[in-house]
Amino acid sequence: MALYTDGVHLVSDRSIAELHRFAKRIGLRRNRYHGEKRGHPHYDLPGRWFPRIIQTGSNVFVADRRGLVRALRRLNNRKEKK
């Protein structure tokens, strides 16, 4: 599992299913999810969630905007290979 956050967004570079599983595990509601229409599947995070996500001990990495874009490109490349 590899998830990335800039404190405002949560993305996965592995799979959308992984992103949804993690969001469900930490109690993040599905209405915060923005789909794949433009190739940027992510969850919007309320500000107070940032510490909660980092404290999970999961493979959640803090990234800047460029890091999130790189993670989304890896996700899109994985989807294209399937």
Residue pairs with C-beta under 8 A, 6 or more apart in sequence:
1 12
1 14
1 18
1 22
1 58
1 59
2 12
2 13
2 14
2 59
2 61
2 71
3 10
3 11
3 12
3 18
3 19
3 22
3 58
3 59
3 60
3 61
4 10
4 11
4 12
4 13
4 60
4 61
4 62
4 63
4 67
4 68
4 71
5 11
5 45
5 50
5 53
5 54
5 60
5 61
5 62
5 63
6 62
6 63
6 64
6 65
6 67
6 68
7 45
7 47
7 50
7 62
8 44
8 45
8 47
9 42
9 43
9 44
9 45
9 68
10 19
10 22
10 23
10 28
10 42
10 43
10 45
10 53
10 60
11 19
11 40
11 41
11 42
11 43
11 68
11 71
11 72
11 75
12 18
12 19
12 22
12 41
12 71
12 75
13 70
13 71
13 72
13 74
13 75
13 78
14 75
14 78
15 75
15 78
16 36
16 41
16 75
19 41
19 42
19 43
20 30
20 33
22 58
22 60
23 30
23 32
23 33
23 43
25 56
26 49
26 52
26 53
26 56
28 43
28 45
28 49
32 43
32 44
32 45
32 46
33 41
33 42
33 43
34 40
34 41
34 42
34 43
34 44
35 41
39 72
39 76
40 72
41 72
41 75
42 68
42 72
45 53
53 60
54 60
54 62
61 67
63 70
63 71
